């Protein structure tokens, strides 16, 4: 099912908000068809620095969130590097995209992830289209202009933890709901 129109959904968990000062600690990517059918995925906990250095980069919100989700314990144990995950995602692109095609980047507030990709995964950055499919933008549109009874489409459910693959799966499900409601076939 190679296609020039497939979508690469990416979510990163990081030690903070600044790509120049912070690190990526979890990477997930899901390739879908244009109809949002999953084709393949990558999920890795990563670390390029020693655990103490990574811990010191994080503010209290990140420390609390990543400990509560169980991510921090996995970060301490991982030997996978950011470049290893980048290579896996490039292989996913090669497997599912038509020759020479660049996938659009899908996700929730995906401009944030794009900043970290540009800084920490430069080969992946070059392999992506400049276009985004940002679920959060659709949610903001629903909040402002949606029809009555669809307010839930603009909210993030409380059960979604800050884990990369969980966040992507939720984003794809939310996009399916928005698509079904506002872009019926």
N, C-alpha and C positions, 0 to 999 in steps of 0.2 A: 504494500500500500504506500509506496513512495509517492509523494505529492509535493508540489511547490507551495501548497496552501496549508500544510500541517502547521500546528502551533506547538512551540516549545514553552512549557510552563516551568518557571523556576522560582524557588523560594530559598532564601539563605537565612540562617540564624547567625548573628554576629555578636561581637563583644561590645558594640556600640553603634553610633550613627555615622561616624566619620570614616570613610574608606581610607583616608590617609593615615589615621592613627589606630584604627581598630582592625580586628581579624575576623575572618569567616570561620565559624566552628561547625556548621552543618550545611550541607548542600543537598537539595533534591531537585530533580528535573523529571517532568513527565512529557512525553511527546504524544499529542493527540491528533486525530484527524480534524478537518474543519468542523465536523459534526460533534466534536468533543469526545470521541471514542478513544480511550487510551491504547497506545501501541507499545510503549516501553517506558521504563523509568530507571533512574539512577538515584540512589540514596546513600549518602556517606557522612559520617561524623569525621571532621578533619581538624588538623592542627599542624601549623608550621612552626610554632614556638613552644617552649617548655611550658607546662601547665601553670606554674607560678606567674610567668610573664603574662600569659593569657588572662589569668584571674585578676591580675593587677590592672589590666586594661579596662575591665568592666566596672560600670557604675552599680549602685546597689540594686536598681531595678533589674538589670541584666543578671546579676548574681542570684537574686531571689528567683527570677523566672526560670533560669536555666537549671538551677538546683531542683526546683519544684517539678519541672518537666522530666527530670532524669538525664537531661542532655549533658550537664556538667560532668557527671560521673563517667559518661561515655567519652567525653573530651579528654579526660585524664588518662584514659586507657588506649586511645586510638594511636595508630602509627600511620594512618592515611593522611597524605598531604593534600593541600588544595589543588596542586597540579595534577595529582592522580584523579581526583574527581573531575577536573576540567577535561582530561583525556577521555574519561568515560562518557561525558556529555557530548564531546565532539564525535565520538563513535556512534552515539544515539542519533545525532544529526545526520551523519553519513548513512546510517542504516535506513532512515525514514524520510529524508528529504530528496527530492529530485536533484539530479546532477546540476550543480551550480546555484541552486536555490538557497536562500537564507531564510530560516524560520523567523516569524514574528515572535516576540517575547511576550508570553502571557503570565499573568499573576495579579496579586493584590498589592497595590502601591508599588508596581514593578519598577518604577524609576529608581527607587531606593536600591533594589537588587542590582539594577543596571550600573549604578555607580561603583558598587563593590566588584562587579564583573569586570568593568573597565580597568580598575586598579589591580585586581588580584588574579584575573583570568583573561589576559589580553588576547590569547588565541581564540577563546570562546567569544569575546566581544567582537572580534573581526568576523566571526562566522554568523553573527546574528543580523537580522534586518534592523534598520533604524526604527521600525514601527513597533508599537506595543498594543497589546490587548489588555487593558487595565480594568480589572473587575471593580476596583474601588471607584473608578470614574463612573461606571454604569450604576453602581450603588448610590452614588451622589446624585445622579440624574433621577433615579427612582425616588429618592427622598424628596427632591424638589418638584418633579413633574409627574410622578407615578400616579396611577389610579388608586382610589380608595381600596383598602383591603390588602394592599401589597407592600405595606410599610416594612414587613419582616424582611423583604429583599434588600433593604438598606442597612441591616444590622448584622453584626458578627455574632454568631452563637457563642455562649459562654463555654460550651464543652470543647471548643477548638483550642488546643494547647499550642504553645509556641514551639512546634516541631515542624521542620520543613515539609516533609511529605504530607503530614496531616493538613497543613495550611494550603498546600497545592490542591489536594483532593477536595477540600472545602471550597476553594475558589472555583474549581471546575464545576462542582455541583451548583454553586450559586449562579455561575454563568449559564448553566443549563436551565435553571429556573427563570432567570431573566430572559433568556432567549425564547423559551417556551411561552412566556407571558407577553413579551413585547415584539417578538419577531417570529410569529407562527408561520409554519410552512404552508 
